[in-house]
Structure formats: structure tokens, C-alpha cells
Amino acid sequence: MGGRETGGQSRANGAVIRPFGAVARVVPPTVVRSPTEPWSSRPPADGRVALVSGGNSGLGLQVVRLLAEQGMRVVLASRSVDRGRAALEWLGVHADRVAVRQLDITDPASVARLASWLDRRLGRCDVLVNNAAIPFDAASADLGVVQRILDTNLLGTWRLIQAIVPLMRTGGYGRIVNVSNSLGGVAATRPGLPAYRISKSGVYSLTRMLADELLGDGILVNACSPEPAYPVPGDSPQPAELSSWADTPVWLATLPDDGPTGGFYRGRNEIVW
Ligand SMILES: NC(=O)c1ccc[n+]([C@@H]2O[C@H](COP(=O)([O-])OP(=O)(O)OC[C@H]3O[C@@H](n4cnc5c(N)ncnc54)[C@H](OP(=O)(O)O)[C@@H]3O)[C@@H](O)[C@H]2O)c1
């Protein structure tokens, strides 16, 4: 399935689809930085702001590190602020470009709080990496579990995108990276892990839909699978392994303006869904 280039807007029956509504404000607000923000005294050259959900561990933490290394100011969003702060230690010299904020993507109030903080304090969010997810469910479907996983992996991702897109529109720039898994691909669908597969399949459908809807806003939306996967689900891979898995999401997070949108990538290669 080919990713599409930017340059138009999605239309249905002749009407432009604008699911996030009109941009309420075209002039960015005054940026008020608290003295406690780690980047307040030394804005990095690039100046872009990235938000990584589930940034306190695993792949998310690697993505935080690589984006900070590139000079971005990174918001490490973590369900638990304590776990987020603990992760800062691992970032070493890059920690001064990283701020920890609380985020539970299943909680609308938590999502709204973070979006409001970004707006008030930084007036922008240029990159969103939707990494947070519940990894795997059982072999057979328990609909209670299915509901919980869909609420996190699919609706939580969607909820966060809805909250952040207005900021991207204000800035006329955005890169949204939805971390998915090729296990959710229609062509690869097999029995087992039903909620996880369906949630990640939904994430890719969402990616395609949003890529069309956000064409013309300077916002590129892509999905990726950070494979090869862990040898055994639940294993803790070595940082070096995770670093190479983080390459594709970071590449998508830093695409040039004429980069692709609406694609699904693994190892920087577009794959058939
Ligand atoms: N592992 C693999 O083999 C593999 C393969 C392909 C794709 N992926 C995808 O890669 C991404 C990262 O996977 P990983 O293996 O690094 O997972 P992980 O170590 O389990 O990390 C998942 C992160 O998501 C957070 N999270 C879970 N529910 C949340 C919620 N409601 N709100 C906010 N944050 C929440 C977790 O926070 P807590 O620390 O609070 O639990 C954690 O930080 C996921 O999207 C996963 O589906 C993984």
C-alpha cells in the first residue's frame, strides 16, 4: 500500500473533511517558560518540540533519547511521573532537553492537561510519537480485556492525536508517528492476540484516514513497526537492540516536508499491510 505525498485535502461528496474543526487561533500564544523547565536557559538549535507517549521505558525511552540527541526539546510523557523521572537518569547528558509530564492516554482529563500545558508553556508541539500501548493479550478473546486494550492502543492514541493536532495546525507543521505492529496487518492476521492485533490494525486505519485529513496542514502521519520484535514477549531487550528498533520511528518523526504520509514502515521500508 503506497504512502501518499502531501498537497491536497481529503474530500467526501465534495466537502473538505476537517474532523478536528477549524484552527481557533492562528497567532501562537506568548511562550511562558517556568524556570524549572530543563530547557528554559538553553533552547536547542532546532527548537522543535516532540511528545513521546509511554516515554518512560522500552522503545519510547529510546525514541526520547534519539530525538533529544537531534536537538529537539522532548516531553517524556509517562503514566507515572516517578517512573518518568527515574528514566531521566538513563538519558545522561540528554536529560537537559527532556521534560517529564504525566499522561494516561485512557484518561481524557490527563490528555487535556498535557495539551494545555504544551500550549501555555511552549505554544507548540511539532512531533507526536504515539508509542504507549498495552503489549499483548491472551490467546483467546476476553471481551473485557479487548475493551481495555482497544481503549488504550486505539482510542488512547486517537484521543492524544485529537488533543495535539490543533497545536500542530497552529504551527503549520507536524509529524505524527503511530507505533504499530505488523501483527495487526490484514495480510498477516492469524489466530491469537486478538485484541492486540485488532487494536494495531485500527491504528493503521486511523493513520491512513488522518494522513488524508491532514494533507495541506503540513502534518505527515505514518505508522511503523519497530521490528524485529523481542524474541519472547515481555523480555527486556538490550539498549543497543532498542536503539536500532527506534530508528524507523525517529526517521518518520524527522521527515522532510516532502516526505511520505499515510504509509506503514518497518526498517524504513514501506510494507504491505
Ligand atoms: N515489544 C515488541 O516486540 C513490539 C513489537 C512491535 C511493536 N511494538 C510496539 O512498540 C510500542 C512500545 O512497546 P514496548 O515493547 O517498548 O512496550 P513497553 O516497554 O511495555 O512500554 C509501553 C509503554 O506504554 C505505556 N503505557 C501503557 N498504557 C498506557 C496508558 N494508558 N497511558 C500512557 N502510557 C501507557 C507504559 O507505561 P507504564 O510503564 O506505566 O506501564 C510504557 O511506558 C508499543 O506500541 C508496542 O505495541 C512492540
The ligand as an ORCA input file, in Angstrom:
! r2SCAN-3c Opt
* xyz 0 1
  N       7.840     -5.271     22.071
  C       7.691     -5.640     20.832
  O       8.130     -6.722     20.402
  C       6.982     -4.738     19.870
  C       6.929     -5.086     18.529
  C       6.249     -4.258     17.647
  C       5.615     -3.112     18.133
  N       5.684     -2.799     19.458
  C       5.022     -1.566     19.898
  O       6.032     -0.696     20.359
  C       5.490      0.171     21.391
  C       6.360      0.114     22.628
  O       6.473     -1.235     23.018
  P       7.446     -1.690     24.198
  O       7.754     -3.094     23.936
  O       8.544     -0.680     24.389
  O       6.403     -1.629     25.415
  P       6.614     -1.384     26.979
  O       8.032     -1.448     27.397
  O       5.599     -2.250     27.635
  O       6.156      0.147     27.083
  C       4.846      0.504     26.915
  C       4.720      1.921     27.409
  O       3.358      2.331     27.252
  C       2.938      2.883     28.492
  N       1.503      2.798     28.649
  C       0.715      1.694     28.726
  N      -0.556      2.072     28.910
  C      -0.577      3.437     28.968
  C      -1.577      4.413     29.141
  N      -2.858      4.091     29.346
  N      -1.224      5.727     29.125
  C       0.048      6.083     28.933
  N       1.059      5.216     28.793
  C       0.736      3.901     28.804
  C       3.678      2.082     29.549
  O       3.645      2.789     30.774
  P       3.876      2.060     32.191
  O       5.370      1.990     32.376
  O       3.183      2.954     33.144
  O       3.231      0.688     32.096
  C       5.056      2.038     28.914
  O       5.737      3.245     29.124
  C       4.057     -0.313     21.615
  O       3.180      0.486     20.860
  C       4.081     -1.736     21.080
  O       2.814     -2.204     20.679
  C       6.354     -3.582     20.332
*
